[in-house]
């Protein structure tokens, strides 16, 4: 079957404007333009749009989606299997949050008791699941099963205050890093302050600290593009700058 831009937009639950934008950026071109100048889409375009919307549902940005689906190695069947796994994980996370909301409502209505720590259980569980999904294999390969399980248990046992402190420290690290990066000096006061904040953040999650492990984590931020992307969000090269600052702070190099 073939679809006009209006009929495809209506079927997909998006706007014609969105499809025109996808055409403009080259992520979804129509199969052809008819004699009246209308965009016409075929089955291949329908399948590609479905893939795009799956990725968008998983919060992947359009630039990344374009690179993925235009890659010569892109496999639609494999992509669908990956979508399914990620959506199942997302559903499990939502189920945890829904259960937490329902228990909180019951607590508000006086039907059950709920401690302050319980109010944050779902958020901590989801954080652990996200970390396992995104970085579990790499972390286990580098630090071993025991250390990862210890870190996960440390997170589960965090109090409301500790969890809030860890979240705040994570934000402080990014802010300090962005300021320090502008100095261009990983040995400078701002950079070393950033490294010290990072030490405190790691210690909260690990329950212990070693200079060797700290330096190793900082190196992993550079070696793994997913970590690098997080720290390089505002300033490309910030992950390497943080690595250098931590190596100076710890006196260690990997």
Secondary structure by P-SEA (a helix, b strand, c coil): ccccaaaaaaaacccaaaaaaaaaacccccccccccbbbbbcaaaaaaaaaaaaaaaacccaaaaaaaaacccccaaaaaaaaaaaaaaaaaaaaaaaaaaaaaaaaaaccccccccccaaaaaaaaaaaaaaccaaaaaaaccaaaaaaaaaaaaaccaaaaaaaaaaaaaaaaaaaaaaaacccccaaaaaaaaaaaaaaaaaaccccaaaaaaaaaaaaacaaaaaaaaccccaaaaaaaaaaaaaacccc
